[in-house]
Amino acid sequence: MSEINPTGEATNIGTSGSGDVLIDLSNIPLKPLGKREISQLEMALIIGTLYRPEILELIHDPVERSTWVDSLAVAAGAYARMKAGLPVSQIAEELGRSETTIRSHLNMKTKAGKLIHETYEKLKKGELKLLIPFIKAPAAGFEDQIKVLKEELEKQREKNRQLETRVNELTELLKHRENEVQALKEEVNRLQNELEAKSKELNTCIDNNRLLKERIDGFMKNLYKVLEELQNTINTG
C-alpha cells in the first residue's frame, strides 16, 4: 500500500512475513522541483542513512546520537537542495550553516556527507528498501525520549552555531593579522630601499669629497711651488 508521510510524499509500505514493515523509497524524486520534492528527497536520505547498521550502532550513545543526527540532517538537506540546483550560498542560508560547512558535506569531506551520498546512489539505483521492525505500541517513556533527543539536538545545533561564529571571528582576525604582516613587510621593503638609496648617496658624497681633496692637494702643491719660486726671486734680487 501507499501512505502519505508528513512531507506529502507517497511512500510504498508493505509487511514481510515476520510482521516487519518494508518501506520502499525507490519512487523518491532524484532531481526535486520545488520545496515539496526537496523535503521528500531530504527525508528519504535521512531515513535511509539512519537505518544503516553502523549508524544505528553509533546513535545508541546519546552524545554520538545528537552529533550524528544533526550532521546527517544538515548533509541530507544540503544534498537535496544541491540536486534541486540551489547555489551553495542559498543552501547555507536556508540551513543556517556556513558555506564552508555545506561544501564539506557536498564534497564528501565529512563522514555524514559520504553516507548521504551513498544513500542517494542507492536511491538512484532503486535499491533503497528498508525493513523496519513493527512495534504495535510504543514503549513506556517513548515521548519523553523523543523530547530529550530534540533537546539534545537543539543544544548541539546551538553549539555548532556558536563554534561556526567563533571560527568566522578567528578567520577574520587571521585575515586582519595577515594584512598587518603584509603592511609591515611593505614598510620594511620601503625602508630597505630608502637605506640603499641613502647608502648610494653617501658613497657618491665620499667619492666627490675624495676628488675635491685631490684637487685641493694639487692646488696647494702648485701654490707652494709658486711661493717658493717667488721667494727665490726676491732673495736673488
C-alpha positions as a LaTeX table, in Angstrom:
\begin{tabular}{lrrr}
\hline
Residue & $x$ (\AA) & $y$ (\AA) & $z$ (\AA) \\
\hline
Met1 & 0.00 & 0.00 & 0.00 \\
Ser2 & 0.96 & 3.68 & $-0.20$ \\
Glu3 & 0.91 & 6.22 & 2.59 \\
Ile4 & 1.35 & 9.96 & 2.56 \\
Asn5 & 4.01 & 10.99 & 5.05 \\
Pro6 & 4.19 & 14.41 & 6.75 \\
Thr7 & 6.17 & 15.85 & 3.84 \\
Gly8 & 3.40 & 14.98 & 1.41 \\
Glu9 & 5.26 & 12.19 & $-0.38$ \\
Ala10 & 3.82 & 8.84 & $-1.34$ \\
Thr11 & 5.84 & 6.01 & 0.13 \\
Asn12 & 5.20 & 2.36 & $-0.62$ \\
Ile13 & 4.80 & 0.44 & 2.63 \\
Gly14 & 4.31 & $-3.29$ & 2.97 \\
Thr15 & 4.82 & $-6.00$ & 5.54 \\
Ser16 & 7.08 & $-9.01$ & 5.50 \\
Gly17 & 6.16 & $-12.48$ & 6.67 \\
Ser18 & 7.67 & $-11.73$ & 10.07 \\
Gly19 & 5.42 & $-8.72$ & 10.53 \\
Asp20 & 8.20 & $-6.18$ & 9.92 \\
Val21 & 7.40 & $-3.06$ & 7.91 \\
Leu22 & 9.00 & $-2.78$ & 4.46 \\
Ile23 & 9.42 & 0.80 & 3.23 \\
Asp24 & 10.20 & 1.23 & $-0.47$ \\
Leu25 & 11.82 & 4.62 & $-1.17$ \\
Ser26 & 12.58 & 3.93 & $-4.82$ \\
Asn27 & 9.95 & 6.42 & $-6.06$ \\
Ile28 & 11.54 & 9.44 & $-4.38$ \\
Pro29 & 12.34 & 12.27 & $-6.88$ \\
Leu30 & 16.09 & 12.31 & $-7.54$ \\
Lys31 & 16.09 & 15.82 & $-9.02$ \\
Pro32 & 13.48 & 17.60 & $-6.93$ \\
Leu33 & 11.45 & 20.51 & $-8.22$ \\
Gly34 & 10.16 & 22.81 & $-5.53$ \\
Lys35 & 10.16 & 22.67 & $-1.75$ \\
Arg36 & 7.82 & 19.66 & $-1.50$ \\
Glu37 & 10.05 & 17.37 & $-3.56$ \\
Ile38 & 13.16 & 18.72 & $-1.82$ \\
Ser39 & 11.60 & 17.71 & 1.50 \\
Gln40 & 10.77 & 14.27 & 0.10 \\
Leu41 & 14.34 & 13.64 & $-1.01$ \\
Glu42 & 15.74 & 15.12 & 2.20 \\
Met43 & 13.63 & 12.86 & 4.42 \\
Ala44 & 14.41 & 9.79 & 2.31 \\
Leu45 & 18.14 & 10.48 & 2.61 \\
Ile46 & 17.89 & 10.93 & 6.38 \\
Ile47 & 15.76 & 7.82 & 6.94 \\
Gly48 & 17.77 & 5.69 & 4.52 \\
Thr49 & 21.01 & 6.67 & 6.25 \\
Leu50 & 19.81 & 6.47 & 9.85 \\
Tyr51 & 18.75 & 2.84 & 9.39 \\
Arg52 & 22.19 & 1.73 & 8.24 \\
Pro53 & 23.57 & $-0.76$ & 10.80 \\
Glu54 & 26.70 & 1.27 & 11.57 \\
Ile55 & 24.64 & 4.41 & 12.20 \\
Leu56 & 22.15 & 2.56 & 14.40 \\
Glu57 & 25.12 & 1.38 & 16.44 \\
Leu58 & 26.51 & 4.91 & 16.76 \\
Ile59 & 23.28 & 6.55 & 17.88 \\
His60 & 22.97 & 4.24 & 20.87 \\
Asp61 & 25.31 & 6.71 & 22.57 \\
Pro62 & 23.35 & 9.90 & 23.48 \\
Val63 & 26.35 & 12.12 & 22.71 \\
Glu64 & 27.03 & 10.47 & 19.36 \\
Arg65 & 23.29 & 10.44 & 18.64 \\
Ser66 & 22.82 & 14.21 & 18.81 \\
Thr67 & 26.00 & 14.83 & 16.83 \\
Trp68 & 25.20 & 12.34 & 14.09 \\
Val69 & 21.53 & 13.20 & 13.74 \\
Asp70 & 22.38 & 16.88 & 13.34 \\
Ser71 & 25.23 & 16.23 & 10.89 \\
Leu72 & 23.15 & 13.84 & 8.81 \\
Ala73 & 20.22 & 16.26 & 8.79 \\
Val74 & 22.41 & 19.11 & 7.53 \\
Ala75 & 24.16 & 16.89 & 4.97 \\
Ala76 & 20.84 & 15.50 & 3.69 \\
Gly77 & 19.29 & 18.96 & 3.50 \\
Ala78 & 22.31 & 20.28 & 1.62 \\
Tyr79 & 22.38 & 17.32 & $-0.79$ \\
Ala80 & 18.67 & 17.52 & $-1.59$ \\
Arg81 & 18.90 & 21.24 & $-2.27$ \\
Met82 & 22.02 & 20.79 & $-4.36$ \\
Lys83 & 20.18 & 18.23 & $-6.50$ \\
Ala84 & 17.43 & 20.82 & $-6.93$ \\
Gly85 & 20.01 & 23.22 & $-8.36$ \\
Leu86 & 20.22 & 25.65 & $-5.44$ \\
Pro87 & 23.52 & 27.55 & $-5.06$ \\
Val88 & 25.69 & 26.91 & $-2.01$ \\
Ser89 & 25.04 & 30.40 & $-0.64$ \\
Gln90 & 21.27 & 29.82 & $-0.61$ \\
Ile91 & 21.66 & 26.33 & 0.87 \\
Ala92 & 23.83 & 27.73 & 3.67 \\
Glu93 & 21.28 & 30.44 & 4.40 \\
Glu94 & 18.34 & 28.03 & 4.48 \\
Leu95 & 20.11 & 25.51 & 6.73 \\
Gly96 & 21.75 & 28.09 & 8.99 \\
Arg97 & 25.27 & 26.85 & 8.32 \\
Ser98 & 28.39 & 28.38 & 6.80 \\
Glu99 & 29.17 & 27.87 & 3.12 \\
Thr100 & 32.35 & 26.05 & 4.17 \\
Thr101 & 30.31 & 23.51 & 6.15 \\
Ile102 & 27.90 & 22.99 & 3.26 \\
Arg103 & 30.72 & 22.49 & 0.75 \\
Ser104 & 32.41 & 20.00 & 3.07 \\
His105 & 29.24 & 17.88 & 3.15 \\
Leu106 & 28.60 & 18.16 & $-0.60$ \\
Asn107 & 32.22 & 17.37 & $-1.47$ \\
Met108 & 32.08 & 14.32 & 0.85 \\
Lys109 & 34.85 & 15.64 & 3.07 \\
Thr110 & 32.72 & 14.70 & 6.08 \\
Lys111 & 31.55 & 11.24 & 7.14 \\
Ala112 & 27.94 & 12.45 & 7.07 \\
Gly113 & 28.39 & 13.77 & 3.53 \\
Lys114 & 29.82 & 10.45 & 2.35 \\
Leu115 & 26.98 & 8.46 & 3.94 \\
Ile116 & 24.30 & 10.70 & 2.43 \\
His117 & 25.95 & 10.40 & $-1.00$ \\
Glu118 & 25.97 & 6.60 & $-0.70$ \\
Thr119 & 22.29 & 6.63 & 0.28 \\
Tyr120 & 21.49 & 8.81 & $-2.73$ \\
Glu121 & 23.27 & 6.37 & $-5.03$ \\
Lys122 & 21.12 & 3.55 & $-3.62$ \\
Leu123 & 18.03 & 5.66 & $-4.27$ \\
Lys124 & 19.26 & 6.30 & $-7.78$ \\
Lys125 & 19.62 & 2.57 & $-8.42$ \\
Gly126 & 16.24 & 1.82 & $-6.83$ \\
Glu127 & 17.90 & $-0.26$ & $-4.13$ \\
Leu128 & 16.75 & 1.63 & $-1.06$ \\
Lys129 & 14.17 & $-0.51$ & 0.71 \\
Leu130 & 14.07 & $-0.53$ & 4.49 \\
Leu131 & 12.88 & $-3.40$ & 6.64 \\
Ile132 & 11.85 & $-1.94$ & 9.98 \\
Pro133 & 10.62 & $-3.98$ & 12.95 \\
Phe134 & 6.93 & $-3.30$ & 13.56 \\
Ile135 & 6.16 & $-2.11$ & 17.07 \\
Lys136 & 2.49 & $-2.29$ & 17.96 \\
Ala137 & 2.70 & 0.01 & 20.95 \\
Pro138 & 5.36 & 2.48 & 21.96 \\
Ala139 & 7.50 & 1.59 & 24.92 \\
Ala140 & 6.90 & 3.43 & 28.16 \\
Gly141 & 8.50 & 6.83 & 28.19 \\
Phe142 & 8.85 & 6.94 & 24.39 \\
Glu143 & 7.55 & 10.51 & 24.20 \\
Asp144 & 9.99 & 11.58 & 26.90 \\
Gln145 & 12.87 & 10.03 & 24.97 \\
Ile146 & 11.85 & 11.93 & 21.85 \\
Lys147 & 11.68 & 15.14 & 23.85 \\
Val148 & 15.15 & 14.53 & 25.28 \\
Leu149 & 16.50 & 13.79 & 21.80 \\
Lys150 & 15.02 & 17.00 & 20.44 \\
Glu151 & 16.53 & 18.98 & 23.30 \\
Glu152 & 19.93 & 17.35 & 22.75 \\
Leu153 & 19.70 & 18.05 & 19.04 \\
Glu154 & 18.86 & 21.71 & 19.61 \\
Lys155 & 21.70 & 22.06 & 22.11 \\
Gln156 & 24.12 & 20.53 & 19.63 \\
Arg157 & 22.88 & 22.82 & 16.88 \\
Glu158 & 23.38 & 25.83 & 19.13 \\
Lys159 & 26.90 & 24.65 & 19.96 \\
Asn160 & 27.61 & 24.24 & 16.26 \\
Arg161 & 26.31 & 27.74 & 15.55 \\
Gln162 & 28.50 & 29.16 & 18.31 \\
Leu163 & 31.53 & 27.26 & 17.04 \\
Glu164 & 30.95 & 28.44 & 13.47 \\
Thr165 & 30.58 & 32.01 & 14.71 \\
Arg166 & 33.85 & 31.67 & 16.62 \\
Val167 & 35.57 & 30.15 & 13.59 \\
Asn168 & 34.37 & 33.05 & 11.44 \\
Glu169 & 35.63 & 35.54 & 14.03 \\
Leu170 & 39.03 & 33.85 & 14.18 \\
Thr171 & 39.17 & 33.73 & 10.38 \\
Glu172 & 38.52 & 37.47 & 10.20 \\
Leu173 & 41.14 & 38.08 & 12.90 \\
Leu174 & 43.64 & 35.96 & 10.97 \\
Lys175 & 42.95 & 37.95 & 7.80 \\
His176 & 43.46 & 41.17 & 9.77 \\
Arg177 & 46.78 & 39.90 & 11.15 \\
Glu178 & 47.87 & 38.80 & 7.69 \\
Asn179 & 47.11 & 42.28 & 6.38 \\
Glu180 & 49.14 & 43.79 & 9.22 \\
Val181 & 52.07 & 41.48 & 8.46 \\
Gln182 & 51.86 & 42.37 & 4.78 \\
Ala183 & 51.85 & 46.07 & 5.65 \\
Leu184 & 54.93 & 45.58 & 7.85 \\
Lys185 & 56.71 & 43.72 & 5.07 \\
Glu186 & 55.96 & 46.55 & 2.67 \\
Glu187 & 57.25 & 49.08 & 5.22 \\
Val188 & 60.44 & 47.05 & 5.71 \\
Asn189 & 60.95 & 46.90 & 1.94 \\
Arg190 & 60.41 & 50.65 & 1.70 \\
Leu191 & 62.95 & 51.31 & 4.44 \\
Gln192 & 65.44 & 48.94 & 2.83 \\
Asn193 & 65.07 & 50.73 & $-0.50$ \\
Glu194 & 65.46 & 54.07 & 1.24 \\
Leu195 & 68.56 & 52.81 & 3.07 \\
Glu196 & 70.07 & 51.59 & $-0.19$ \\
Ala197 & 69.38 & 54.96 & $-1.81$ \\
Lys198 & 70.97 & 56.81 & 1.11 \\
Ser199 & 73.96 & 54.46 & 1.02 \\
Lys200 & 74.46 & 55.20 & $-2.67$ \\
Glu201 & 74.13 & 58.92 & $-1.98$ \\
Leu202 & 76.69 & 58.66 & 0.83 \\
Asn203 & 79.12 & 56.76 & $-1.37$ \\
Thr204 & 78.72 & 59.43 & $-4.05$ \\
Cys205 & 79.47 & 62.15 & $-1.48$ \\
Ile206 & 82.54 & 60.25 & $-0.30$ \\
Asp207 & 83.79 & 59.93 & $-3.88$ \\
Asn208 & 83.15 & 63.62 & $-4.52$ \\
Asn209 & 84.98 & 64.57 & $-1.31$ \\
Arg210 & 87.94 & 62.42 & $-2.32$ \\
Leu211 & 88.13 & 64.07 & $-5.72$ \\
Leu212 & 87.81 & 67.52 & $-4.14$ \\
Lys213 & 90.59 & 66.71 & $-1.67$ \\
Glu214 & 92.83 & 65.56 & $-4.51$ \\
Arg215 & 92.15 & 68.80 & $-6.37$ \\
Ile216 & 92.86 & 70.87 & $-3.25$ \\
Asp217 & 96.08 & 68.95 & $-2.61$ \\
Gly218 & 97.17 & 69.59 & $-6.19$ \\
Phe219 & 96.29 & 73.26 & $-5.90$ \\
Met220 & 98.25 & 73.59 & $-2.64$ \\
Lys221 & 101.31 & 71.94 & $-4.19$ \\
Asn222 & 101.21 & 74.37 & $-7.08$ \\
Leu223 & 100.71 & 77.26 & $-4.67$ \\
Tyr224 & 103.71 & 76.22 & $-2.56$ \\
Lys225 & 105.78 & 75.90 & $-5.70$ \\
Val226 & 104.83 & 79.39 & $-6.88$ \\
Leu227 & 105.55 & 80.86 & $-3.45$ \\
Glu228 & 108.90 & 79.12 & $-3.34$ \\
Glu229 & 109.85 & 80.48 & $-6.75$ \\
Leu230 & 108.72 & 83.95 & $-5.70$ \\
Gln231 & 110.82 & 83.75 & $-2.54$ \\
Asn232 & 113.87 & 82.70 & $-4.54$ \\
Thr233 & 113.36 & 85.60 & $-6.91$ \\
Ile234 & 113.19 & 88.04 & $-4.02$ \\
Asn235 & 116.32 & 86.60 & $-2.43$ \\
Thr236 & 118.37 & 86.81 & $-5.63$ \\
Gly237 & 117.15 & 90.28 & $-6.47$ \\
\hline
\end{tabular}
